[in-house]
Every structure is written in C-alpha cells, then in structure tokens.
C-alpha cells in the first residue's frame, strides 16, 4: 500500500504530514506498491488520478469540487474508512457517520504533551500559495507576529506551533494541528476563494462554529486574486501601493491578535480521536 498525497511545486504542511505521520502511527505497514493507494490527509478525492484497477483506501481525506471531478466511490475498489467531514460524505452520497474528521487530528496520538508556553508568541500561518504571492514576512515583522511558513519541514513547523500561545491560520492544517494539540487558533478566510469551503467540512465534524475573520491582501498579486479577480497592470505607483498594502495587512493582523480564539470541545475531539483509532485498528486487521 502506497501513501498518496498532493505534491505541488512547493511543499505544503498539510500534505507533508502524510509521509511524516503515517509511518509513525502505523509502522512497517506501508510500501510503494501502487496497486493499493492510501488517501489520508488532504483534498485529493477525485476521479482523474485513480482508475478502477487501483484499490483506493480512503482515510480522512476530503472532496473539494473546485479541485477535482466528483469520484464514483460505489465501485468495489474503493475502501472508505472515513472522510474529512459530513459535507464530503454528503457530496459522495455515503453515510453521514463516515464524515468523521480530518485524519491530521491523529497527530495528537503521537505527540508528547507539553506545557503551555510561557512566552506571549502569537503566530500567523498563511496558506502556502500566499507565501508565494504575498509579502507576509514583511507584514509579520511590522505586526510583531511570528510567521510560520507552511512550506517548512514538518518538524520545524511543529516547533513553531509548540512555542505559540495562539495561532492565526489561513492555512487550514495550521488550524487543524493547533486544535489537535490544544493551541487556541483564529481562522481567517483564505484569500483564494476556492480554498474556503473545505474548512466547513472539518469544522462540522468537530461541532465547531467557525468565526472566520478577513485578512487584507499584502501584495498586488493577492489583490488581483481575492478582490478584483482580474489582472493589475504595473504602473509608476505600484511600489507605493505595495507599501500601503503591507501596512494595511499588518494593521489587520495586529487587530486579529487581540481577538478571541477558538478551540473544539475536549469531549468532542476525544470522541473523534477514539473513533479514528478504532479505524486504524480496523485497517491493520483488514490488511495484515
């Protein structure tokens, strides 16, 4: 069975969790046999990459219509243990109780507990695309916030989360991991609209009522993507506009750092974690 996940032009924390987490959670279980693929963390449920000759083991991944065509999961080669949330379950026309949650929640079963940090570090974790398009390093420096680059190695990101008393997250798996590790978090609407709805899928699985805030674009590229949705031509005042956007984005993040964070209820995430561990045990029995 081969661990399969999205691999883009740059690394991304949520996707990179797959080769890091699964061998630790289920050692000596996976190999590179592509006849059976394991679909864990991410939004990789789709029709295109997987033909009927390949066995698909679905273990917490989600479906986003803006990313892929809807797969037909009624074929015998689909083994669905659970999906990211009830919205994915509904779109795939499978039982609602299979919308258990994002499997990155299982990170909490292998991470040793640590005391709450004595520092007052508030971190901002953008979407990986925002790191490429925006000026978030300058914004966070101006706002006196700790920037967590989602393109860093998993261990480096976990270290930055560990020293954070709160996380402002545009990256969904920044929020999911913070919640799993009981670090308060503030969700913000991704600047790219197509990344927004999947948050609700995970949040519904943990009975979280999202209170998403907005962040201001930090570059002309982000303005084009999130506000105007059309090209912006360079002009003599572009540099001045960029500086103004950086200041506005920093002001917005500074205000967010004083907002009330969210956290799922202990009883809910404990129940979901136990149910996922039952699925892990079932997976091992079925394939051993």
C-alpha positions in Angstrom: 0.0 0.0 0.0 1.4 3.4 -1.0 0.8 6.6 0.8 -0.5 9.1 -1.8 -0.8 12.8 -1.3 -0.7 16.1 -3.3 2.7 17.2 -4.3 2.8 20.6 -5.8 5.6 22.9 -6.9 6.4 23.7 -3.3 6.0 21.7 -0.1 2.9 22.3 2.0 2.5 21.4 5.7 -0.9 19.6 5.4 0.3 17.4 2.6 3.8 16.9 4.0 2.2 15.5 7.2 1.4 12.3 5.3 4.9 10.8 4.9 5.8 12.1 8.4 2.7 10.9 10.4 1.6 7.6 8.9 4.8 5.6 9.2 5.0 6.7 12.9 1.4 5.8 13.6 1.3 2.5 11.7 5.0 1.4 11.4 6.1 -1.3 9.0 2.7 -1.1 7.2 3.2 1.0 4.0 5.4 0.3 1.0 5.5 1.6 -2.6 3.0 -0.9 -4.1 0.8 1.3 -6.3 -1.8 -1.4 -6.7 -3.3 0.0 -3.5 -3.2 3.7 -2.7 -3.7 5.2 0.8 -5.6 8.6 0.7 -5.0 10.3 4.0 -4.6 14.0 4.8 -5.6 16.5 2.1 -8.2 17.2 -0.5 -7.3 14.5 -3.0 -10.6 12.7 -3.6 -11.2 12.9 -7.3 -11.9 10.9 -10.4 -8.9 11.7 -12.5 -5.9 10.2 -10.7 -7.4 6.8 -9.8 -8.7 4.2 -12.3 -10.7 1.2 -11.3 -7.7 -1.1 -11.5 -6.3 0.6 -8.4 -7.6 -0.1 -4.9 -8.3 3.1 -3.0 -8.2 3.2 0.8 -9.8 6.5 2.0 -8.7 7.5 5.4 -9.8 11.0 6.3 -9.3 12.9 3.0 -11.8 15.4 1.7 -13.5 16.2 -1.6 -13.5 19.8 -3.0 -15.4 20.3 -6.3 -13.1 23.2 -7.3 -10.1 20.8 -7.2 -11.4 17.6 -8.8 -14.3 15.9 -10.5 -16.6 14.0 -8.2 -15.4 10.4 -8.0 -17.8 7.4 -8.2 -17.0 5.7 -4.9 -19.5 2.9 -5.3 -17.0 0.7 -7.2 -15.7 -2.3 -5.2 -12.1 -0.9 -5.4 -13.0 2.0 -3.0 -12.5 1.2 0.7 -13.8 4.2 2.6 -12.9 4.1 6.3 -13.9 7.7 6.9 -13.7 11.1 5.2 -12.9 14.6 6.4 -16.4 15.7 7.3 -20.2 15.4 6.7 -20.0 17.7 3.7 -17.7 15.4 1.9 -19.9 12.4 2.9 -22.9 14.2 1.5 -21.2 15.1 -1.8 -20.1 11.5 -2.2 -23.5 10.1 -1.2 -22.1 7.9 1.6 -23.4 7.6 5.2 -23.1 10.7 7.2 -21.3 8.9 10.1 -18.3 8.3 7.7 -17.7 12.1 7.8 -15.6 11.5 10.9 -12.9 14.3 10.6 -9.6 15.2 9.1 -7.1 12.5 9.8 -4.4 15.0 10.8 -6.2 15.0 14.1 -4.4 11.7 14.8 -1.2 13.8 15.2 -2.3 14.2 18.8 -1.9 10.5 19.5 1.9 10.5 18.8 2.9 14.0 20.1 4.0 14.1 23.7 2.1 16.7 25.7 4.0 19.9 26.5 3.3 22.7 29.0 1.7 25.8 27.7 4.4 28.2 26.5 5.4 31.0 29.0 6.1 33.3 26.0 3.5 35.5 24.5 4.2 34.5 20.9 1.3 34.8 18.5 1.9 33.2 15.2 0.4 33.6 11.7 0.4 30.7 9.3 -0.6 31.7 5.8 -1.7 29.3 3.0 1.3 28.1 1.1 0.1 30.0 -2.0 0.0 33.2 0.0 3.7 32.8 0.9 4.5 32.8 -2.8 2.2 35.7 -3.8 2.3 37.9 -0.8 4.7 39.9 1.4 3.8 38.1 4.7 7.4 38.1 6.1 7.4 41.9 6.0 3.8 42.1 7.3 4.5 39.8 10.3 7.7 41.7 11.1 5.8 45.0 11.1 2.9 43.5 13.2 5.4 41.9 15.6 4.0 38.4 14.9 5.8 35.1 14.4 5.5 33.9 10.8 5.1 30.1 10.3 5.9 29.3 6.7 3.8 26.3 5.7 6.5 25.2 3.2 9.0 24.4 6.0 9.6 20.8 7.1 7.0 19.3 9.4 9.3 19.2 12.5 10.2 22.9 12.1 6.5 23.9 11.9 5.6 21.8 14.9 8.4 23.5 16.8 6.9 26.9 15.9 3.5 25.8 16.9 4.8 24.5 20.2 6.1 27.9 21.2 2.9 29.7 20.2 0.3 30.7 22.7 -2.1 31.3 19.8 -2.2 30.8 16.0 -3.9 32.9 13.4 -4.4 30.5 10.5 -5.1 31.0 6.8 -3.7 27.5 6.3 -6.4 25.0 7.2 -4.0 22.4 8.5 -2.4 25.1 10.7 -5.7 25.4 12.5 -6.4 21.6 12.5 -3.0 20.9 14.0 -3.3 23.7 16.5 -6.7 22.4 17.6 -5.5 18.8 17.8 -2.6 20.0 20.1 -5.0 22.2 22.1 -3.4 25.5 20.9 -6.1 28.3 20.6 -6.5 29.5 17.0 -8.2 32.1 14.9 -9.4 31.2 11.5 -9.2 33.6 8.6 -10.8 33.4 5.2 -8.3 32.2 2.6 -7.5 34.9 0.1 -8.1 32.4 -2.7 -11.9 31.8 -2.6 -11.7 28.2 -3.8 -9.9 27.1 -0.5 -12.7 28.4 1.8 -15.5 25.8 1.8 -13.4 22.9 2.9 -12.9 24.5 6.3 -16.6 24.0 7.0 -16.3 20.2 6.3 -13.7 19.7 9.0 -15.3 22.2 11.4 -18.7 20.4 11.2 -17.0 17.1 12.1 -15.9 18.7 15.4 -19.0 20.7 16.0 -17.1 24.0 15.6 -19.0 27.1 14.6 -16.3 28.9 12.6 -15.9 32.6 13.3 -13.7 33.4 10.4 -12.1 36.8 10.0 -10.7 38.5 6.9 -7.2 39.4 6.2 -6.1 42.2 3.9 -4.1 41.3 0.8 -0.4 42.0 1.3 0.5 42.4 -2.4 -0.9 43.4 -5.8 -1.0 39.7 -6.8 -3.2 39.0 -3.8 -5.5 41.9 -4.6 -5.9 40.6 -8.1 -6.8 37.1 -6.8 -9.0 37.9 -3.8 -10.6 41.3 -4.6 -10.6 42.3 -8.3 -10.2 38.8 -9.8 -8.6 40.4 -12.9 -5.1 41.5 -13.9 -3.5 44.6 -12.5 -1.0 46.3 -14.8 2.2 47.7 -13.5 2.3 51.4 -13.0 4.6 54.1 -11.6 2.8 54.0 -8.3 2.9 50.2 -7.9 5.7 50.4 -5.3 3.7 52.9 -3.2 0.6 50.6 -3.4 2.7 47.6 -2.3 3.9 49.5 0.8 0.4 50.6 1.6 -0.9 47.0 1.3 1.8 45.8 3.6 0.9 48.4 6.2 -2.8 47.6 5.9 -2.2 43.8 6.2 0.0 44.3 9.3 -2.6 46.5 10.9 -5.3 43.9 10.2 -3.2 41.1 11.7 -2.4 43.2 14.8 -6.1 43.6 15.4 -6.7 39.9 14.9 -4.0 39.1 17.5 -6.3 40.6 20.1 -9.4 38.7 19.1 -10.9 35.8 20.9 -9.5 32.4 19.6 -11.4 29.2 19.1 -10.9 25.6 20.2 -13.0 22.5 19.8 -14.5 20.9 22.9 -12.3 18.4 24.7 -15.1 15.8 24.8 -15.7 16.1 21.0 -12.1 15.8 19.9 -11.5 13.0 22.3 -14.5 11.1 20.9 -13.4 11.7 17.3 -9.8 10.7 18.1 -11.0 7.4 19.7 -13.2 6.7 16.7 -10.3 7.3 14.3 -8.1 5.0 16.4 -10.7 2.3 16.0 -10.5 2.8 12.2 -6.7 2.4 12.5 -7.1 -0.9 14.3 -9.6 -2.0 11.6 -7.3 -1.0 8.8 -4.5 -3.1 10.4 -6.7 -6.1 10.8 -8.0 -5.9 7.3 -4.6 -5.6 5.6 -2.4 -7.7 7.9 
